[in-house]
Each structure stands twice: as C-alpha cells, then as structure tokens.
Amino acid sequence: MNHKQRIHIQHLTEDGVEGVLITVRSRKRLLFKVLFHVNLLISVCLCIVWTVRMEVEKASRLLYMFVCVVLFIYSFVTLILQLSHCHKESLLLIPTIGCQVMKWSWIGYQSNQFYPHKLINDIVINEAFSKYRVISYLLILMSRPGENEKISKTVPLFIDQELTLKEMIPLYKELQTIMKVDQ
C-alpha cells in the first residue's frame, strides 16, 4: 500500500490468468464531520428545549423555534448524506473476463457493476476543465456489441475518491499492463 494506506494494488494469478485488484480509500475525514453534525444536532435540540421553557413573547419564541427546527433538519440531512458517501472503491480487472467496479459507503451500502471484456476498448486518463482547474480521472471507453471501434459509453473510475494525477498515473500503467496481457 502507498499514500498512507490510501491506494492498494494487488496482483492476482490463478490458472494462468492474471488480473489486478485496485482499492482506493477516501481521504476525507468522516469522523470530524460526523462529530460536528452530532454536536450541532445536540445544540439545536438544547435550543429547542430552552425556547419552549422560555417566558418570552409568543411571536419571538415561534421565530426562534423555526430557526432551530431548520438548523436541525439541515444538520440531520447533511449527516445522512455524509454517511451515505462512498468511502472506498475497488476495481477488479481480469483481461479475458472483464472489469468489476465495487463501491462502499460509510453506512454499509455496496454497489457492484460488471463490464464484459468484449465491450471494453481501453482505459484512459481523461482531463476536464471545471472553472479554473483541470480535473483528471480514469475512464473506461466502452463500445456496443459488434461495434468494436466506435465508443458508445464512458465509465469514470474512482470519481468519488478525488485522485490526483500523480496518484492516477501508476494505476493507469498497471491497468494498461494487465490489458496488454490479453493482446
């Protein structure tokens, strides 16, 4: 593993068939974000209790209660979104079979997507512009059955992990090496 246990490349060989399993973990600090939102939820709950017990005008109490409820809802929704964010992605590439992309979220949700070898044309590093910066990402170029040269679909890889170009280049070289085994 490299990059402080962030990227793991494992070579697989069984019955003469080579493959590679690449796993990338998120660099985002979920614990800090969760603790922040839990703290905000507790603070808002305490404010609501305090507001109900206050002896102030009804109009100002309702306004204060409304603000507390909006903060509570915002914090709760943000916490759920943070927990459902993808924290780990894996790519299993076996040149004669295909490519499987797996994603895991913090709350345990897992999704798998398989792309057959005969539909994969290539894996490339693509660059896109977003306002004032260049974003690089790995991309699977796919074609429809029977249309080997025509690109009909692109599948971005490790998009949730925000890999830098420096981190992407070794992954790209590894994937190209495994893809050339089949040729």
C-alpha positions in Angstrom: 0.0 0.0 0.0 1.1 3.5 -0.6 -0.1 7.1 0.1 -0.7 6.3 3.8 -2.8 3.2 3.1 -5.0 5.1 0.6 -4.3 3.1 -2.6 -3.7 -0.7 -2.6 -2.8 -2.7 -5.8 -2.9 -6.5 -5.6 -1.9 -8.7 -8.4 -3.9 -11.9 -8.9 -2.9 -15.0 -10.7 -5.0 -18.2 -10.9 -4.8 -21.0 -13.5 -2.5 -18.9 -15.7 -4.9 -15.9 -15.8 -3.6 -12.6 -14.5 -5.6 -9.8 -13.0 -5.3 -6.8 -10.8 -7.4 -5.6 -7.8 -7.1 -1.9 -7.1 -8.7 -0.4 -4.0 -8.8 3.3 -3.2 -10.0 4.6 0.1 -11.3 8.1 0.7 -9.0 10.7 2.2 -11.9 12.6 3.7 -12.1 12.7 7.5 -15.6 11.4 8.2 -15.2 11.3 11.9 -14.7 15.0 12.2 -17.7 15.7 10.0 -20.0 13.3 11.9 -18.9 14.7 15.3 -19.6 18.2 14.0 -23.1 17.4 12.9 -23.9 15.4 16.0 -22.7 18.3 18.1 -24.9 20.6 16.0 -27.9 18.4 16.4 -27.4 18.3 20.2 -27.0 22.1 20.3 -30.2 22.6 18.3 -32.2 20.2 20.5 -31.0 22.1 23.6 -32.0 25.4 22.0 -35.5 24.0 21.2 -35.9 22.8 24.8 -34.7 26.1 26.1 -37.0 28.0 23.8 -40.0 26.0 24.9 -39.2 26.8 28.6 -38.5 30.5 28.0 -41.0 33.0 29.1 -40.9 35.4 26.2 -43.3 36.7 23.6 -45.0 34.1 21.6 -44.0 35.6 18.2 -40.3 35.7 19.0 -40.4 32.3 20.5 -42.0 30.9 17.3 -39.4 32.6 15.2 -36.6 31.2 17.3 -38.2 27.8 17.3 -38.5 27.9 13.5 -34.8 28.7 13.1 -33.8 25.9 15.4 -36.0 23.4 13.5 -34.5 24.5 10.2 -31.0 24.0 11.6 -32.0 20.6 13.0 -33.3 19.5 9.6 -30.3 20.8 7.8 -27.9 19.1 10.2 -29.8 15.8 10.1 -29.9 15.7 6.2 -26.3 16.6 5.9 -25.3 13.9 8.4 -27.2 11.3 6.4 -25.6 12.5 3.2 -22.1 12.3 4.7 -22.8 8.7 5.9 -24.0 7.6 2.5 -21.0 9.0 0.7 -18.7 6.5 -1.0 -15.6 5.9 1.2 -14.0 3.0 -0.8 -13.9 1.9 -4.4 -12.4 -1.2 -5.9 -11.7 -2.2 -9.5 -11.1 -5.8 -10.4 -9.7 -6.2 -13.9 -9.2 -9.6 -15.5 -8.4 -9.1 -19.2 -10.1 -12.2 -20.6 -13.2 -11.8 -18.5 -13.9 -8.1 -17.8 -13.9 -5.4 -15.2 -15.9 -5.2 -12.0 -16.3 -1.8 -10.1 -17.3 -2.0 -6.5 -18.2 0.9 -4.2 -18.9 1.0 -0.4 -20.5 3.7 1.7 -20.0 4.5 5.3 -23.4 3.0 6.3 -22.5 -0.3 4.6 -24.2 0.1 1.2 -22.3 -1.7 -1.5 -22.8 -1.4 -5.3 -21.3 -3.6 -8.0 -21.1 -3.0 -11.7 -19.6 -5.5 -14.2 -18.4 -4.6 -17.7 -17.6 -7.6 -20.0 -14.1 -7.7 -21.7 -15.5 -7.7 -25.2 -17.2 -4.3 -24.6 -14.1 -2.6 -23.1 -12.0 -0.7 -25.7 -9.5 0.9 -23.4 -8.8 2.6 -20.1 -7.5 6.1 -20.3 -6.8 9.2 -18.2 -9.2 11.9 -19.2 -8.9 15.6 -18.3 -11.8 18.0 -17.9 -12.0 21.7 -17.1 -14.0 23.0 -14.2 -13.9 26.8 -13.8 -10.2 27.5 -13.0 -8.8 24.0 -12.6 -8.1 20.8 -14.5 -9.7 17.6 -13.2 -8.2 14.3 -14.2 -9.9 10.9 -13.9 -9.6 7.4 -15.1 -12.2 6.4 -17.7 -13.3 3.1 -19.3 -14.0 3.5 -23.0 -16.8 1.0 -24.0 -18.5 0.1 -27.2 -21.7 -1.7 -28.1 -21.6 -5.3 -29.1 -20.5 -5.6 -32.7 -19.1 -2.1 -32.9 -15.5 -2.7 -31.7 -14.1 0.7 -32.7 -16.9 3.1 -32.0 -17.0 4.4 -28.5 -20.6 4.4 -27.2 -20.2 4.7 -23.4 -17.7 6.0 -20.9 -17.4 4.9 -17.3 -15.4 7.1 -14.9 -13.4 5.2 -12.3 -12.6 6.3 -8.7 -14.6 9.6 -9.2 -15.7 9.8 -5.6 -12.1 9.4 -4.3 -10.7 12.6 -6.0 -7.4 11.1 -7.1 -4.6 13.4 -8.2 -2.9 12.9 -11.5 0.2 11.8 -9.6 -1.8 9.1 -7.9 -3.6 8.1 -11.1 -0.5 7.5 -13.3 0.7 4.3 -11.5 -2.9 3.0 -11.6 -3.1 3.7 -15.3 0.2 2.0 -16.0 -0.9 -1.0 -14.0 -4.2 -1.3 -15.8 -2.5 -0.9 -19.2 -0.1 -3.7 -18.4 -2.9 -6.0 -17.5 -5.0 -5.0 -20.5 -2.0 -5.8 -22.9 -1.7 -9.3 -21.4 -4.8 -10.3 -23.4 -3.5 -8.9 -26.8 
